[in-house]
């Protein structure tokens, strides 16, 4: 029996999305063409654009389709004229554009130190034009950040807030206006759409500089023929969320409880188990073990998990997230991430627990 427990790396394409993609393969044209083939594709793209804006409470805002969240993150940060601040537990796509002195500390749970953020903002020079980038839910631990509180502080100092919501989108209700989010990055393959499609969502007045130059696609902010097949697949995944998100979240919470109960008598711990966390994700540590060995033994048993972020070319690297949280090197070395989806069953979790508890005994 094969067990896939790596949904935070990539969600299998939903059956509804597969059906949409198969039917869309019969379409032809370029969305920029003026003939009816191109305009049909353009209308479908605009429908998904409106659907996505409404999903995050940004009706009338701007949705720029990208190749994924990494590109969306780079688009929002690369052209910013001012100081960029980011938490120490952000994705490398963010941290690679932040000066070391502008990286914000987190506490032992991986949550941004609000008092330190407040002091940093107050001490910025006049005209600093700060942009603060904070991940909604951490991609390794699932820990949630207090986005509305962070946004309030940033806006008081005249700054802007960017949120990487790759893991949170579809697993949480997100309202950009209510939360004070100025820019939001998301990725389709985390919710059962194809890989290679993502989006950056902002109000129309948010300042952006295009990073890919060529044609006038995406309101002149992202040149190149639109990945219309990926966009249509993204739209099908959004429609699935419209009816299934409530039950999806409830299902993930039940699986979380089942996992926690099964680990209660083991020597493994769930990182930041007392913090507000996203349903369906747990980072496990066990003193004295190596993640590489654990992954290999699980894989031989037909169980797919990861060592944390899936953005390191298949390597098992020391986690900058866990370092920032203050975990010891020996605990960091043992960390594996287990993440679930709608198709995950308690039998899948039971099988994982059977093998993992043997390994960690």
Number of C-alpha atoms within 10 A of each C-alpha: 8 11 19 22 25 22 25 27 21 21 22 18 18 20 14 15 23 17 12 18 20 12 10 16 9 7 13 11 16 18 22 16 13 12 11 11 15 16 16 17 23 19 12 15 23 13 14 20 24 17 17 21 20 14 19 17 16 24 16 12 16 22 27 19 27 27 18 20 25 20 23 25 25 18 22 25 23 15 13 15 14 13 18 24 25 26 25 25 28 22 22 14 16 24 19 11 15 18 12 12 7 16 19 22 19 20 12 17 19 26 21 23 15 17 10 13 22 15 10 13 20 14 10 13 10 8 9 16 17 22 23 26 27 27 25 25 26 26 27 28 28 27 24 20 20 15 20 16 12 22 21 17 18 21 17 12 16 14 20 21 25 26 24 27 23 27 25 24 21 24 23 16 13 19 15 22 14 11 16 19 24 22 23 27 28 28 30 28 27 25 27 27 30 26 19 15 25 28 26 25 28 24 18 12 9 13 11 16 15 17 15 13 12 13 14 13 17 17 12 15 20 24 17 15 14 21 16 19 19 24 27 24 29 29 24 22 26 23 17 18 18 11 10 13 18 14 12 18 19 15 19 22 17 15 23 21 13 15 20 15 11 16 17 11 9 15 12 19 18 20 24 19 16 9 16 15 18 23 24 27 28 26 23 23 24 22 17 13 17 19 24 17 12 21 22 14 15 17 15 10 15 15 22 20 24 25 27 26 22 17 11 10 7 10 12 19 14 15 19 15 23 23 16 18 20 15 16 11 14 14 19 26 23 23 31 25 29 26 26 25 26 17 12 18 16 13 10 19 21 14 17 24 17 12 16 19 15 10 14 15 10
